[in-house]
Amino acid sequence: MATAVLSIDTSALAENWHSLNAMAQCETAAVVKADAYGLGLSQIARTLSRAGARSFFVAVAEEGVALREILGKGPQINVFSGHMKGDTSLIRDAQLTPMLNSVDQMLLHVEALPGHPFGIQLDTGMNRLGLEAVEWAALRDIALPQNPKLIMSHLACADEPDHAMNAAQLKAFHEMTEDVAVPRSLAATGGTLLGPDYHFDMVRPGIGLYGGLPFVDARPVVELHIPVIQIRDVAVGESVGYGNTWIARSPSRIATISAGYADGILRGMGPNAHLHAGSSAVPVVGRISMDMIGVDVTGLAEEPETLELIGPHQSVDTVAGFADSIGYEILTSLGGRYKRIYL
């Protein structure tokens, strides 16, 4: 079989949720946007629900509809993008809770779905989504009597604990909400790790659930093993792959493995990347192509049948580092061709 195998450890996922929940002084939600960070919404959401999550966050209303079909009635499903034009029937029928980001969204929501639950997102300095302080001051006396379910904001630099932006945003959030009798949320994974001052009434971890930084104590959730299609001898002076970018300086054994950038293995990884055969690191040679990658296995005592890209010997963040990227990008780029095994 030439199909790579992506193993997803749902017990590790659940344990990561429990670990973050134990840190929190409040409710622990779960962020499952982007097909649960590329790992499959159905299996991941059910696992987190069984673990104890009762509130979930998605990016857009369509994701919320899919999640409602999976989880059924009961869990609160919050939509980061708020209430966009065209979302009204989705929000109503799937009983979603939009996090309203602007005066226009507030007006749209209360006119289209009077009495329907909503939350509010505030901008405390990230300048991405949410009401700025002046807008919130003008709107709060209209919004608060309608009993929003949650008031939230998002930290820009929570993965850097000593960054001054964290304290500045915490201060801004307090100033905008300290006299508001509504549940509040500021922390995702990084904010949860910053400690109780950032927890408020709900934390909403995402990447930490899936084994990524900055949650260094997370259990790894993902392993990716790629089959070797062929191994060939390459003589001194011969090249491998497109563009002749790698030329053998000594007699070499080169394995061609069955995956590439169509499977989310970023092309930019090539010059820095390596895989593992057991504990032995083996480097990528030549360019990463759509479906195949060359790997130098010259030093191995035995010819491998598969090679590990993500697993016990290198984390998803290590792999991301090959392309000067982050674990989020690797996870959400994982392609649809993998044989997925849920453990």
Secondary structure as UniProt FT lines:
FT   STRAND          5..8
FT   HELIX           10..23
FT   STRAND          27..28
FT   STRAND          30..31
FT   HELIX           33..37
FT   TURN            38..39
FT   HELIX           41..51
FT   STRAND          55..58
FT   HELIX           61..71
FT   STRAND          76..79
FT   TURN            80..81
FT   TURN            85..86
FT   HELIX           88..93
FT   TURN            94..95
FT   STRAND          97..100
FT   HELIX           103..112
FT   TURN            114..115
FT   STRAND          119..122
FT   HELIX           133..143
FT   HELIX           144..146
FT   STRAND          151..152
FT   TURN            158..159
FT   TURN            161..162
FT   HELIX           164..177
FT   TURN            178..179
FT   STRAND          184..187
FT   HELIX           189..194
FT   HELIX           196..198
FT   TURN            199..201
FT   STRAND          202..203
FT   HELIX           207..210
FT   TURN            213..214
FT   TURN            216..217
FT   STRAND          222..234
FT   TURN            236..237
FT   STRAND          239..240
FT   HELIX           242..244
FT   STRAND          246..247
FT   STRAND          252..257
FT   HELIX           261..263
FT   HELIX           267..269
FT   TURN            270..272
FT   STRAND          274..277
FT   TURN            278..279
FT   STRAND          280..285
FT   STRAND          293..296
FT   TURN            298..299
FT   STRAND          306..311
FT   TURN            312..313
FT   HELIX           316..321
FT   TURN            322..324
FT   HELIX           327..333
FT   TURN            336..337
FT   STRAND          339..342
//
